[in-house]
Each structure stands twice: as C-alpha cells, then as structure tokens.
C-alpha cells in the first residue's frame, strides 16, 4: 500500500471511530511527517483525499478540521458559557498556523477541554502591533478568558489585565499573571545527574532560543547538576543556533564537532528536534550514537520514538500542562480576579537507545 493511502485510511478510521469529532483540529502536517517517516508531499496527498471525501476541511492560516459527522450530531448550534482565546506568538518564519507538535498538542487538549466544559475556543497568533480589543471587535465577541502561550509579549498580558479578562500564561513565566510551566530545571538537572552517574564527564549542551524561559531554566539545571558533581562545563561546550528546529541542531553540532579537539561523551539537547539534528550531524561525521556520543532530548515528542537510535528524552506531559492551565483559568473566570501564581508541572526521564554508560 502506498503511504499516502495508509495515512488516509488511518485518519479516516480515527474520525469514523470518534477519536476526532466534528470541528476538531487535526495534528499538523509536520506531526504526520514525523509519525510516518514520510515527506510533506505524501501527507498532503493523503489530506487531499480526506478533503475530497468530505472528512476534512482545510482552513487557510489555521489548519485542517474534521468536517465529517456534523450533520448528525455536532452541527447544531450549542449554547456555550463564552469564548476562550488561545494566543500564540507568531513563529520566527512569520507563519500564522500551529507548526510545532508541542503547540499543536497544547491547542488540541485545550480545545477538547473547552468543549467538555461548554466553552468555545478562538485561536490566533499575536504580533507586537496586534490588539486584543481590536481582535474582539473584528470577531464580534468578548473573550471570557485567555490562554497565552510561551513567549507572548508582556504588553498583551497587560492589555488583557486592563480589559479585566482573566488570563493564564502557558509554558512561560510572568509576574503579571498566573503561569503554568514544566519543571524544566528539575528535568535537565535529572538528565545531567543520570549521565554523570553513568560515568560521563565531558559534555556538550545544545541550547534552543536562548532568551526563552524554558531554555534558561534547562541550562540552569544542567549547570547546577555539574557544579554539584565538580564537572567542568566550558562556555565552548554550550552551543546554539538560536533555534528549536532540526536544522539548527544539525548546524550547531556540525560546527562544534569540526572545532573541538576532544569529543564529548554525551550531548544534552533542549528539545527533541534539536536532538534529532544532533544525531544526524554526529552520524554524518562517521561517529556512532550512543557508542561515541550519548544523546538526550527534551519533550518526548512522537519524533523521539522514531529516531535511529530511539531517543532518550524528558517527558513534559503537554496534555497535563494544558488542563492545569484551563482549570486555573476557570477559577479566575469564576471569581473574576487574576491570581498571579506559578504552577510547576512535574517531568519524567525516559531512557531509550541513545544513551549508554562509560565503562
């Protein structure tokens, strides 16, 4: 069977069996590319069949949504308790749609949780010049709550507070509002400690976008773990292409391997896409993972299960993050008051084939 037909049949059955309901947003093309190990053209061909057979509707600038089954049970107009906004910062590539699997998962769970609690959800990206008030006027709706995600500018949080709209910041921290974020410090401390216990003493740390709070917390955890074990981490061994993507990881690690005199025995990447890029760069140099260099990622995305070798990683539990943020928001909506608390979601290390001990 051609792969596009397999993807088409799998998604079709998922829709018919109720995994995806009418109006649900499907995972991004990138997620299907990573899950099935195919190129984007194959995925698009599968989605063309889904659209042709009226299972899926593509909405420009937003994504692909389930159009099947609406006539029987979900097209009726339902009374909701209001609309909750889900705001992302615009990507570095100036794209309006959700392209990162982690964000897609956050939105999917937030959307379903809103439905389960009789709220509708509105998705958009926010740029510096955007105004929440103008968006509400354009959409002819007043948001009863807002879920801000990641590196949203504080000016937007300030505007929401001035408009008296309850809001929560997801996957970042701000003193202006309630924040829900993974315990990134503990996750990276755990990984660095585990690798040290396996006998590793020389390390490379592959950072993402350095100004992001997640990157700062993960770097702090690694440094503290090494400090506690008297392991030196030189600045030259902390590398970054200022990106969270595969290409950034591949580029940064390729340059690093060309420049260092002594190779590290372990590399810690601050997300799975960077880790995959690192593995490709290491293997291109004729080296082996994990025999020459052990590699650990962060996020436990689907990608980590399909790399060669399978990637050891830190699971941050995106569904849990989304649900905690939503119920935190519900409390604020109920009392119409902003509670600027900080919630740290626990993480878990998952070891697979990309790590070995030093004998």
NUDOBA-440914 format. One record per residue (C-alpha): x, y, z. Coordinates in steps of 0.5 Angstrom, whole numbers, plus 2048, in hexadecimal, padded with zeros to 3 digits. Layout:
<pts>
PT   east   north    up
PT      X       Y     Z
...
</pts>
This chain:
<pts>
PT   east   north    up
PT    800     800   800
PT    802     807   7FE
PT    804     80B   805
PT    7FF     811   803
PT    7FA     80B   803
PT    7FC     809   809
PT    7FB     810   80C
PT    7F5     811   809
PT    7F2     80A   80C
PT    7F5     80B   813
PT    7F2     812   813
PT    7EB     810   810
PT    7EA     80B   815
PT    7EC     80F   81B
PT    7E7     814   819
PT    7E2     80F   818
PT    7E3     80C   81F
PT    7E3     812   822
PT    7EA     814   824
PT    7E9     81A   820
PT    7E2     81E   821
PT    7DF     823   81C
PT    7E2     829   81C
PT    7E9     826   820
PT    7EF     829   81D
PT    7F4     823   81B
PT    7FB     823   81C
PT    800     827   818
PT    803     824   811
PT    809     824   815
PT    807     81F   81A
PT    804     81A   815
PT    80B     81B   811
PT    80F     819   818
PT    80A     814   81A
PT    80A     810   813
PT    811     812   811
PT    80F     815   80A
PT    810     81B   806
PT    80B     821   807
PT    808     820   800
PT    806     819   802
PT    802     81C   808
PT    7FF     821   803
PT    7FC     81C   7FE
PT    7F9     818   804
PT    7F6     81E   806
PT    7F3     820   7FF
PT    7EF     819   7FF
PT    7ED     81B   806
PT    7EA     821   804
PT    7E7     81E   7FD
PT    7E3     819   801
PT    7E1     81F   806
PT    7E4     81C   80C
PT    7E9     822   80D
PT    7E8     82A   80B
PT    7EE     82E   80B
PT    7EE     835   80D
PT    7F4     83A   80B
PT    7F8     83C   810
PT    7F5     838   815
PT    7F6     830   814
PT    7F2     82A   812
PT    7EB     829   815
PT    7E6     823   816
PT    7E0     824   811
PT    7DD     81D   812
PT    7D7     81C   816
PT    7D5     823   817
PT    7CE     821   814
PT    7CC     81C   819
PT    7CE     81F   820
PT    7D3     825   820
PT    7D1     82A   81B
PT    7CB     82C   820
PT    7CC     833   823
PT    7CE     832   82A
PT    7CE     837   830
PT    7D5     838   833
PT    7D7     83B   839
PT    7DB     840   835
PT    7E1     840   830
PT    7E8     83F   833
PT    7EE     842   82F
PT    7F4     83D   82D
PT    7FA     842   82B
PT    801     840   829
PT    807     845   827
PT    808     845   81F
PT    80D     840   81D
PT    814     842   81B
PT    812     840   814
PT    80C     845   814
PT    807     83F   814
PT    800     840   817
PT    7FF     839   818
PT    801     834   81D
PT    807     830   81A
PT    80A     82E   821
PT    808     827   823
PT    808     829   82A
PT    804     82F   829
PT    7FF     82B   825
PT    7FE     826   82B
PT    7FD     82C   82F
PT    7F8     82F   82B
PT    7F4     828   82A
PT    7F4     827   831
PT    7F1     82E   833
PT    7EC     82E   82D
PT    7E9     827   830
PT    7E9     829   837
PT    7E6     830   835
PT    7E0     82B   831
PT    7E0     827   837
PT    7DE     82D   83C
PT    7DA     830   837
PT    7DE     836   834
PT    7E0     837   82D
PT    7E7     839   82B
PT    7EB     83E   827
PT    7F2     83D   824
PT    7F6     843   822
PT    7FE     845   822
PT    800     84C   824
PT    805     850   822
PT    807     856   825
PT    803     85B   822
PT    7FC     857   823
PT    7F7     859   828
PT    7F2     854   82C
PT    7ED     859   82C
PT    7ED     85A   824
PT    7ED     853   823
PT    7E7     852   828
PT    7E4     858   824
PT    7E5     854   81D
PT    7E3     84E   81F
PT    7DD     851   823
PT    7DE     84D   829
PT    7E0     84F   830
PT    7E5     849   833
PT    7E3     847   83A
PT    7EB     844   83B
PT    7F1     844   837
PT    7F7     83F   837
PT    7FD     842   835
PT    803     83D   832
PT    80A     83D   833
PT    80E     844   831
PT    808     848   831
PT    80A     850   832
PT    808     852   838
PT    804     858   835
PT    7FF     853   833
PT    7FE     851   83A
PT    7FE     858   83D
PT    7F8     859   838
PT    7F4     853   83A
PT    7F5     856   841
PT    7F3     85D   83F
PT    7ED     85A   83C
PT    7EB     855   842
PT    7EC     84F   83E
PT    7EE     849   842
PT    7F4     846   83F
PT    7FA     841   840
PT    801     840   83D
PT    802     839   83B
PT    809     837   83A
PT    80D     83D   83D
PT    80D     841   843
PT    80B     848   844
PT    809     84C   84B
PT    803     850   847
PT    7FF     849   847
PT    7FE     842   849
PT    804     83E   846
PT    804     836   844
PT    80A     833   842
PT    80E     82D   842
PT    813     82C   848
PT    819     82D   842
PT    81E     82E   848
PT    81D     827   84B
PT    81C     824   844
PT    823     826   842
PT    826     825   849
PT    824     81E   849
PT    827     81C   842
PT    82D     81F   844
PT    82E     81C   84A
PT    82C     815   847
PT    831     816   841
PT    836     817   847
PT    834     811   84A
PT    835     80D   844
PT    83D     80F   844
PT    83C     815   83F
PT    841     81B   841
PT    841     81F   83A
PT    83B     822   838
PT    838     827   832
PT    832     82A   834
PT    82D     82C   82D
PT    829     832   82F
PT    823     835   82B
PT    821     83C   82B
PT    825     83F   831
PT    820     844   833
PT    81A     83F   834
PT    819     83E   83C
PT    819     836   83A
PT    820     837   837
PT    822     83B   83D
PT    81F     836   842
PT    822     830   83F
PT    829     833   83E
PT    829     835   846
PT    827     82E   848
PT    82D     82B   844
PT    832     830   847
PT    830     82E   84E
PT    830     827   84D
PT    837     827   84A
PT    839     82C   84F
PT    837     827   855
PT    83B     822   852
PT    841     826   850
PT    840     825   849
PT    843     82B   845
PT    83F     82E   83F
PT    842     833   83B
PT    83F     838   837
PT    841     835   831
PT    83D     82F   832
PT    837     833   833
PT    835     833   82B
PT    82E     836   828
PT    82C     838   821
PT    827     83C   825
PT    821     838   822
PT    81D     832   825
PT    81D     82E   81E
PT    820     828   81B
PT    824     82D   816
PT    827     831   81C
PT    829     82B   820
PT    82D     828   81A
PT    830     82E   818
PT    833     830   81F
PT    835     829   820
PT    839     828   81A
PT    83D     82F   81B
PT    83E     82C   822
PT    841     825   820
PT    845     829   81B
PT    848     82E   820
PT    849     82A   826
PT    850     826   828
PT    84D     821   82D
PT    846     81E   82B
PT    841     81E   831
PT    83E     817   833
PT    837     81A   834
PT    832     81F   831
PT    82C     822   834
PT    827     826   82F
PT    822     82A   832
PT    81D     827   82D
PT    81C     821   829
PT    81C     825   822
PT    823     827   824
PT    825     820   827
PT    823     81D   820
PT    827     822   81C
PT    82D     821   821
PT    82C     819   820
PT    82D     81B   818
PT    833     81F   819
PT    836     81A   81D
PT    835     814   819
PT    837     819   813
PT    83E     819   816
PT    83E     812   816
PT    83D     811   81D
PT    838     80D   821
PT    832     80E   826
PT    833     80C   82B
PT    83A     809   82B
PT    83E     80F   829
PT    839     814   82C
PT    832     813   830
PT    82D     818   82E
PT    827     81A   833
PT    821     81F   830
PT    81B     822   834
PT    813     822   833
PT    812     81A   831
PT    80F     81C   82A
PT    80D     817   826
PT    813     818   822
PT    818     815   828
PT    815     80E   826
PT    816     80E   81F
PT    81E     811   81F
PT    823     80C   81E
PT    825     80A   823
PT    81F     80C   827
PT    820     812   82B
PT    820     812   833
PT    81D     818   835
PT    819     81C   83A
PT    811     81C   83A
PT    80E     822   83C
PT    807     820   83B
PT    804     825   837
PT    7FC     823   838
PT    7FD     824   83F
PT    800     82B   83E
PT    7FA     82D   83A
PT    7F5     82A   83F
PT    7F8     82D   845
PT    7F8     834   841
PT    7F1     833   83F
PT    7EE     832   846
PT    7F3     837   849
PT    7EF     83C   844
PT    7E8     839   846
PT    7EA     83B   84E
PT    7EC     842   84B
PT    7E5     843   847
PT    7E1     841   84D
PT    7E4     846   852
PT    7E5     84B   84C
PT    7EC     84C   84F
PT    7F3     84B   84D
PT    7F7     846   851
PT    7FF     847   850
PT    801     840   852
PT    806     83C   84F
PT    805     834   84E
PT    80B     830   84C
PT    809     829   849
PT    80D     823   84A
PT    811     820   845
PT    814     819   844
PT    81A     816   840
PT    819     810   83B
PT    81F     80D   839
PT    820     809   832
PT    825     807   82E
PT    829     80E   82D
PT    82D     80D   834
PT    832     809   836
PT    837     808   83C
PT    83E     80A   83C
PT    842     803   83E
</pts>
